[in-house]
Amino acid sequence: MAIGDVTIALSPVATGAYLDIRPGSGVEWVIHNILAPIGTAVELYLSNGTNEIKVDEHSAGFVDVHFHCTNSIYYRIKNVSGATAYLGYDGVVTK
């Protein structure tokens, strides 16, 4: 992926599981939207692979945000809705 390209994902995530927003080594992303169906409870975590900080929780994702991600510091969306749900994100490659 080149600088300015869009990064986007949409994936089924089981309850209690995560969708990682993690670029490859040496790549950086700015995430603009983290999406979940309306009414789907999700939690957002900042992670370094060992430690996590719960940043927020919501029942429809996070729209119009600016989360910076690298391979070593990245975000994880946890599905806590009680059922499998499609979760996604979109953003731009910055490095």
SVG drawing of the C-alpha trace seen along z (x, -y; Angstrom):
<svg xmlns="http://www.w3.org/2000/svg" viewBox="-30 -13 39 29">
<polyline fill="none" stroke="black" stroke-width="0.4" points="0.0,0.0 1.2,-3.5 0.8,-6.7 -2.7,-8.0 -4.2,-4.6 -7.3,-3.6 -7.2,-0.8 -10.5,0.8 -11.8,4.0 -15.1,5.7 -15.1,9.0 -17.4,11.2 -16.2,11.2 -17.5,13.6 -18.7,12.3 -15.7,11.8 -13.3,11.7 -11.4,8.8 -10.8,7.2 -7.3,5.7 -6.6,2.4 -3.0,3.1 -0.9,2.2 2.2,4.2 5.7,3.5 6.9,0.0 3.4,-1.1 1.2,-3.7 -2.5,-4.4 -4.9,-7.1 -8.3,-5.5 -11.4,-7.6 -14.3,-5.3 -14.7,-2.2 -18.0,-0.6 -20.5,1.8 -24.2,2.3 -26.4,0.0 -27.2,1.7 -24.0,3.8 -22.0,3.3 -18.3,2.9 -15.3,1.8 -12.2,0.0 -8.8,0.8 -5.3,-0.6 -2.7,2.2 1.0,2.8 0.5,6.5 1.1,7.0 -0.8,4.3 -4.2,2.8 -6.1,-0.4 -9.9,-0.4 -10.5,-3.7 -14.2,-3.7 -17.4,-1.7 -20.3,-2.2 -23.3,-0.5 -22.7,-1.6 -19.0,-2.1 -17.0,-5.4 -17.4,-7.8 -15.3,-10.7 -12.3,-9.9 -8.5,-10.2 -6.8,-7.2 -3.2,-6.7 -1.9,-3.1 1.4,-1.5 2.4,2.1 3.6,1.8 0.8,-0.5 -2.6,0.3 -6.3,0.4 -8.6,3.5 -12.3,3.6 -13.9,6.1 -17.4,7.5 -19.3,7.6 -22.8,7.8 -23.5,11.5 -23.5,12.6 -21.3,12.7 -21.4,9.3 -19.7,7.7 -17.2,5.0 -15.1,2.8 -12.9,-0.2 -11.6,-2.6 -8.7,-5.0 -5.7,-6.2 -2.1,-5.0 0.2,-7.7 3.6,-5.9"/>
</svg>
